[in-house]
Amino acid sequence: MFSRRDFLQWSAVVAATTGYAGGLTRVAAQQRLTQDDLLKFDAKGKVTLLHFTDVHAQLKPLYFRPPSENFGVGAFEGMPPHLVGEAFLKHFNIPAGSPLAYVHTMVDYVNLARTYGKLGGLDRTATLVKAIRAERGDDSVLFLDGGDTWQGSYTSLKTNGQDMVDCMKLLKPDAMVGHWEFTLGQDRVLELIDDMGYPFLASNIFDTEWDEPVFEHTAFYEKGGHKVAVIGQAMPYTPIANPRWMFPEWSFGIRPDVLQANVDAARAEGAEIVVLLSHNGFDVDQKLPTVVSGIDVILTGHTHDAVPEAIKIGKTLVLSSGSHGKYLGRVDLEVKNGEVVDYNSTLIPVFSDVITPDPEMAAKIDEVRAPYEAECNRVLAKTEGLLYRRGNFNGTWDDLICQGMIEERDAELSFSPGFRWGTTLLPGQNITVDDLYTQTSMSYPSVYRLEFSGAQIKDILEDVCDNLFNKDPFFQQGGDMVRVGGMGYTCAPKENIGNRITNMTMLKTGEPIDPARNYVVAGWASVNEGVEGPAIYDLMENYITRLGVVNMPKNDAVKVVGM
Amino acid sequence: MKLTRRQALSFSTGAIAFTIAGMRIGPAFANAEDTSAAVQAFSGGAEPQSGMMTLKAPEIAENGNTVPVSVTVESPMTADDYVESVAIYAEGNPNPEVVVFNFTPMSGEASATTRMRLAKTQNVVAVAKTSTGKVYIDKREVKVTIGGCGG
């Protein structure tokens, strides 16, 4: 399955010459790593696929701490992407302290972040895309946008995704798929698709009235002398995970039978390579090749998993290219007699201090941000500890949000959705408006205040937990567990729905949650229409401004058992 | 804030039935035995076979109040051998019988689509009866969920 070799030579070289990077100065680390090193690749054949996904509207370089927990269940337990930290390093033979250890794990995170600097930035990605197009030839490269591109920042919220479309246009993607895009509403999505000038593909979106496809499902290209078909797949559970009322005429789903028909049709049209540009999530796309045949490569997004090379399932390669602009995924394919005979793949980490920004993209980013730049840079508070979001059960950013909702809305408990987007702040950094919006920018931000009975709270937790830990990945919606403020509990991911959540306890009093008693709960991102309450970003701006200095303690309110 | 009881109880429409069903007294929900008895009555006691009929339904309902389901039975649909009827059952609804489709050789194919309400996560069962006395069955579990937290 996985080759435990050193898949990136420079990774080992840097670590070997410097030793543990924690003690290395930033300048020294960066001198040893060059743009050419990052682009080094054992090219194959005449077709190159570049995969860029889940940037969540982050135009500028950022910190993004990988999770401490990312549990897998059933067939996926203990294998990538469900390996974190030391286990990940060991599995992929990555030396501790190396650049790859920094991009892929949270081991010694703060030290390594200070050593290697920020990742991403669309102007850096542009440099890589242009370099690879120049090296391979424009007629050999497909650049594909995996979606979750138009949501997640202050400027994307204020411009309804226009900032991202204007910037992405410069990179001339060959196709795109969507998920959070749909939360801009049906009309705005169609307007932006019209504007962007490249195909928006979805094999799995049908209108609710006539059950007919809403978008094109397949686009064909001639690349390196081969006919390539790209089929698109939107996030299958968008109407469940996000407000259906924002796109009421569109129905989603995995629809493997439709996909099989579209793959067969692409082959019948003469496609030598069939690529699925997918927003299914990594586990769904690991199961997919066992029920749909004939796909050569799945470029997968949604779950923000970053695995350093493609994995092979049957005859299908699956590459998961991370999130937030941290990586650019690359797959080269060699085709003979209409079949893929050889390949190579990698995730290129976008080290922002090593890669020269592309001037054209840098200027465009400045231009789209200009009207908002001063507001974006306004400082709200300072953090003494690390602020991050990713993790199956909690992250310090969500701990802060849960605490803010309890205090600002005078609630006993709070719920914060298990989103996987949002950046990281290192100890000592200022919290700016930009930073706050990386955690909260979205189109249904109202913070409700409601009473739920203890029994209802348990039902909600069980339901969300089953969306995360169902043994059948086709029932997993992506995202992490709903974050809970004011309450602790025990979770057994391997149990079935109804039996995973126990020992629900009010943290303040130490008393067990009473199924019959009502509790006042504040929460945000409800998928209901007409929810009333202040926007989460306004509530949190008030809260953290009032705090001035943020220091989130370690949170061990959730105990995980059986893993 | 003002929220109706329906909104307050659910994160999404799909959960309305789910949550309320768990709280209020009655109606009594059907179960696998009720459905099995209904299937027996429909098929006249013949042992149902799998494989010739395909029941399609979403893995997770986008809206529990209107879940699309479709059935297709492989059959020559001639005067000698055709599908007479297909019945659909929802194991967890207050009344498991959802619909019966009747066909004739003139139908050309035994295929039908409808939408149904599902009170909670449950099995949907389809049973087909042919003119030659054969009975086919297919089953799908459809999940009705709160959702609302996808990343």
Chai-1 contact restraints between the chains, C-beta under 6 A:
chainA,res_idxA,chainB,res_idxB,connection_type,confidence,min_distance_angstrom,max_distance_angstrom,comment,restraint_id
A,P239,B,E62,contact,1.0,0.0,6.0,A-B,restraint_1
A,I240,B,E62,contact,1.0,0.0,6.0,A-B,restraint_2
A,I240,B,G147,contact,1.0,0.0,6.0,A-B,restraint_3
A,A241,B,G147,contact,1.0,0.0,6.0,A-B,restraint_4
A,A241,B,G150,contact,1.0,0.0,6.0,A-B,restraint_5
A,S251,B,E62,contact,1.0,0.0,6.0,A-B,restraint_6
A,G253,B,P58,contact,1.0,0.0,6.0,A-B,restraint_7
A,P417,B,C149,contact,1.0,0.0,6.0,A-B,restraint_8
A,G418,B,C149,contact,1.0,0.0,6.0,A-B,restraint_9
A,F419,B,G151,contact,1.0,0.0,6.0,A-B,restraint_10
A,R420,B,G151,contact,1.0,0.0,6.0,A-B,restraint_11
A,L450,B,A8,contact,1.0,0.0,6.0,A-B,restraint_12
A,D463,B,T145,contact,1.0,0.0,6.0,A-B,restraint_13
A,D463,B,I146,contact,1.0,0.0,6.0,A-B,restraint_14
A,V464,B,C149,contact,1.0,0.0,6.0,A-B,restraint_15
A,F474,B,E59,contact,1.0,0.0,6.0,A-B,restraint_16
A,F475,B,E59,contact,1.0,0.0,6.0,A-B,restraint_17
A,Q477,B,G150,contact,1.0,0.0,6.0,A-B,restraint_18
A,G478,B,G150,contact,1.0,0.0,6.0,A-B,restraint_19
A,G478,B,G151,contact,1.0,0.0,6.0,A-B,restraint_20
A,G479,B,C149,contact,1.0,0.0,6.0,A-B,restraint_21
A,G479,B,G150,contact,1.0,0.0,6.0,A-B,restraint_22
A,G479,B,G151,contact,1.0,0.0,6.0,A-B,restraint_23
A,V482,B,C149,contact,1.0,0.0,6.0,A-B,restraint_24
A,S526,B,F11,contact,1.0,0.0,6.0,A-B,restraint_25
A,V527,B,F11,contact,1.0,0.0,6.0,A-B,restraint_26
A,V527,B,S12,contact,1.0,0.0,6.0,A-B,restraint_27
A,V527,B,G148,contact,1.0,0.0,6.0,A-B,restraint_28
A,N528,B,Q7,contact,1.0,0.0,6.0,A-B,restraint_29
A,E532,B,M1,contact,1.0,0.0,6.0,A-B,restraint_30
A,G533,B,M1,contact,1.0,0.0,6.0,A-B,restraint_31
